[in-house]
Amino acid sequence: MRTGVLCTNQLDKGNSMIRKSIISLWIIAAFVFSCSASDNLLILFSYNNKFGYVDKNLDIVLNPVYEKAEHFSKRGFSIVRFDDTNSAIIDLQGEKVFERTVKNIYFIADDIYSFLDTNGSYTIYRLSNGNVIASGLRTRGYTGSDPYILIGFSDDQSSYGYINFYGELLSLNFELRKYSYPFYEGIAVITKGNWEYSLIDLKGNEISSLRFYRLGQKYSEGLIPAQTEDMTTGYINRVGLFEFKIPFIVGEQPAATDFNEGFALIKIEQNPDTWVVINRKGKIVSHKLEVDVAYGFIEGLSIVSKFNDSKNKNLFGYVNTSGDFLIPPVLERCDNFKDGYARIVYNGREGLLDEKGRVFWSDLLINGRKKGEQFKINNHTEYN
C-alpha cells in the first residue's frame, strides 16, 4: 500500500463469498432506492443565480437558496453548497444527511462521496454506514460505470492508481501517470510511466497491441475514439482493434465524442471548425455543422458551442442526432438534459428547456406560472 494513504474495509480472499452476498444485496437495494427516487423526481433549476428544485409538474419543492447544487442521484441525494465554507448532502425533502465545513463535497458513485480535509488531503466516505474508504489522497477520486475509483497519491504526475469500493488497490505491473481515466464498460484509458497511452481491463491487463498517439477518455457503447502512432483515426472496439476508421481532427485529444444512443459527433474540418454526426457504422448522417466544439449526445441532444464575435465570448446551443439545431449557439450557459429538462441562461434570464424547445422561465415558475413557451431568439443577428 502507498505511504500516506489509508484504505479501510480490506477484505481478504476468505471473505469473497461474503463480499458477493453483500454486492448482491447492494444491487437489490440500489434498485429499490433508484425506483423510489425516480417516483419522486426532482429537477434542478436556478433563479437569480441561486439553485433549487422543482418536481416533474414544475412545482417548486426546494426554494432556490443554494449557492451551488447538483442533480439528485439515483439514491435520492444531492450535494448543495450554502457558501464558500459550508456544503452538505441533502435528501429529497431538503434535510441534511451529511454536512462538512468545506467548500465542496464530490459525488463519486452510489452513496460514496469525497471531500477536502482541513489538512489539504481528500477523504472518500460511504454515506450509508459512515465508513472511510480512503484518506490522505491528493485527488478527490473519480469513477465511471465500474466499481473502481481513480485516485492520486501525491502532488506529482506519476502516482495514481485505482481502488475498489472497499478501498482495495488494483494491482498493476506499471506506474500510472496523471492522464489516466476511470473505468467505463470494464476498460480504462491510462497513461503509463513512459507517457504511453494504453487500455486496461478490470484485472489490470492491457487489451490492445496498437500503439496509440491519442485516445478519448472513456468507452461508450463499446467504442472509443483514437489515433494510432501512424496517424490513423477512428473508433476502437472492446478487443482493442479498429471497429471502423474515419478521418477526424486531433488536438490534445481526438475531436470526436463518445457514442450515445447510437450516434457520435466528429470534427472533420478547421477554419472554420466543422462537425458532423456519425452512426455506429462510421457513416455520416448529418449535414455539416459550423460550430467550434460539440459534446456527446445526452437524451438525444448534444451541447455545441461557438465563439460569438459581437459578444466576444463563447455561446451555447443544442443539436439533435440529425444535426439540426434545437437552439443555435445563443445561450450564455446550459446543462445537459436530464429527465427531459435542461437548465439554460439566455440574455441573463434563467429557465428550464424541454426536449421540444419549450422554455419554462424561472421568474415565472417562482410565481406559480408553469406554462412554457417556444424558445425564441430575441435578435436573429446575435447568432453569427
ABEGO torsion letter per residue (X at the ends): XBBGBBBBGBBBAAAAAAAAAAAAAAAAAAAAAAAAAAAABBBBBBBGGBBBBBBAAGBBABBBABABBBBBBAAGBBBBBABAABBBBBBAAGBBABBBBBABBBBABEABBBBBBAAGBBBBBBAAAGBBABBGBABAEBBBABBBBBBBABABAABBBBBBAAGBBBBBABBBBABBBBBBGGBBBBBBAAGBBBBBBAAGBBABABBBABBBABBBGGBBBBBBAAGBBEBBBAAGBBABBBBBBBBABBBBBBBBGGBBBBBABBOBBBBBBBBAAGBBABBBBBBABBBBBBGGBBBBBBBBAAAGBBBBBBBBAAGBBABBBABABBBBBBGGBBBBBBGGBBBBBBAAGBBBBAAAAAAGBABBBBBBBABAAABX
